[in-house]
Amino acid sequence: MSEATANFPNIPDAWEIPLEKINVLDPVLFENDAHWDFFERLRKEDPVHLNQDDEFGRYWSVTKFNDIMTVDTNHDIYSSDGGITIGPPASQVATGQTMQTPMFIAMDPPKHDVQRATVSPVVQPSNLAKLEDTIRTRAAGILDSLPRGETFDWVDTVSIELTTQMLATLFDFPFEDRRKLTRWSDVATAAPGQGIVDSLEQRKEELFECLEYFTRLWNERVNAGPGSDLISMLAHGESTKNMQPLEFLGNLILLIVGGNDTTRNSISGGVLALNENPDQYEKLRNDLSLIPSMVPEIIRWQTPLAYMRRTALKDTVLNGKQIKEGDKLLMWYVSGNRDDEVIDNPNAFIIDRAKARHHVSFGFGIHRCMGNRMAEMQLRIVWEEIMKRFRKVEIVGDIKRTHSSFVKGYTHMPVRVYEW
C-alpha cells in the first residue's frame, strides 16, 4: 500500500489501479498531495497516457521532461490556440453559451509574438533593476509587521500580500483596492462550487467587474502620455490598443494570474520545503549566499502551475503514441520536474543543487513564462529579507492546499516566526 493510500483511504493505490483508470486531472489528488505516485507510475509505464474523460473528452497526459519539451517547443504541431487548460479556459465566462476571452498565451504566432512584445518591457532587466528597491521595501514592511510569539497564516499575511502589492505596482493599480487583484485571480482559476465561486454565472459577473474596473484605468491611461505600467503599455501598443473588451479581459487575467498565483505559491512552498527538510534549512542559515540557487530549486520543487495544455494541429507521433489532429495534450510540468532520467535525485529538495534552473516550471519555447526573472527576483529578495530577521519560519499546524489540478498552491499555512 502506498503512503497516499494509507493517508487517504478514499484515493486508490496508484500502483494497483488498472493503468487505463489513472486520471491525474482529479483535483482531489493535488488537494491531498497524493498525486506523486500516480505520476511516477505514468513516467515508468505510460509516459504519454491517454484518457477518455466524460467531461473533457480525449486528452493525453505527457509526463516526462523531454516529451514535455518536445510539445512545448513545437508550436507548429502543438498549438496553444483555444486555451491552456483542459476545459473551458479559466478566462472564459459563460451564461448559457460560452464567450471566449482571448489572451496571448493562448495564441500562436504571429499574433502571440506582437502582443507579448507589447508588455514584455515591464520585465526587461533595466526595469527589474528599478523595481528591486520597491520589492525590498515592501517585503521588509510586511515582515517587520508580522506578529512575534503567536500563530498567523503565512499564505494571506505574507505570500498573498507581497505578490498583490507588486501586481498593483506593475499595473499602477489603486493601492487601496489591491486585494481585488487577488480575488479576480482566484475567481479566474477556481472551479465553481469549490469555495471561491458558486457558479459560472458568478464567475462571469465578477470577471466583468474586473473588466469594468480596468476599462476605467485604460481610458485614463490612453488619454495620457505613454507610461511604464502594464495598462499604459497595452493602451498605447500598436498591436493591443484596438483590442476588443473580451480580449482585453483575457490578457488582464493572464497577467494577473501569472503575476499572482505562481509567485505567491512559491513563497509558501519555500517555507514548506525548508520545514520538511531541516538539514537544508540549517545549510541555509549557515550560508546565506545559497539563496540565489535555492530560489529556482523552490520553483522546481513547488511547480506552481501543474500543467499547460496544447492541441495537436495534425496527426503526429509522440514517444510512440499516435496523436490525432485535434487531440488535447497536457504537459504535466509537475511530473517533468520529478523525472529522474533528467534531474538527479528529483524528489529531494537541495538548495545548492547543480543546474538548479534546469526545470520545466516556466515552460519552454515561445510561451516560456514572460515573468520568470521577476518571479526569481521577488523570491530572492523575500528570502534575503526573511533571513535578516528570522532564524526560522515554523509551520505549526495543518496546511491546506488548493483544490485544483492546474494551480498547485496553498490556501492556509499556520506559522510562527523566531528571531535570531
Secondary structure as UniProt FT lines:
FT   HELIX           3..7
FT   TURN            9..10
FT   TURN            14..16
FT   HELIX           19..21
FT   TURN            24..25
FT   HELIX           27..31
FT   TURN            32..33
FT   HELIX           36..45
FT   STRAND          48..53
FT   TURN            54..56
FT   STRAND          57..62
FT   HELIX           65..73
FT   TURN            75..77
FT   STRAND          78..79
FT   TURN            81..82
FT   TURN            90..91
FT   STRAND          93..94
FT   STRAND          98..99
FT   HELIX           104..106
FT   TURN            109..110
FT   HELIX           111..119
FT   HELIX           120..123
FT   HELIX           125..144
FT   STRAND          152..153
FT   HELIX           155..160
FT   HELIX           161..171
FT   HELIX           175..177
FT   HELIX           179..189
FT   TURN            192..193
FT   HELIX           200..222
FT   HELIX           230..236
FT   TURN            238..242
FT   HELIX           245..276
FT   HELIX           278..286
FT   HELIX           288..290
FT   HELIX           291..302
FT   STRAND          307..312
FT   STRAND          316..318
FT   TURN            319..320
FT   STRAND          321..323
FT   TURN            325..326
FT   STRAND          328..332
FT   HELIX           333..336
FT   TURN            337..338
FT   TURN            340..342
FT   TURN            346..347
FT   TURN            351..352
FT   TURN            354..357
FT   TURN            361..362
FT   HELIX           365..367
FT   TURN            370..371
FT   HELIX           372..389
FT   STRAND          390..395
FT   STRAND          400..401
FT   STRAND          410..412
FT   STRAND          414..419
//
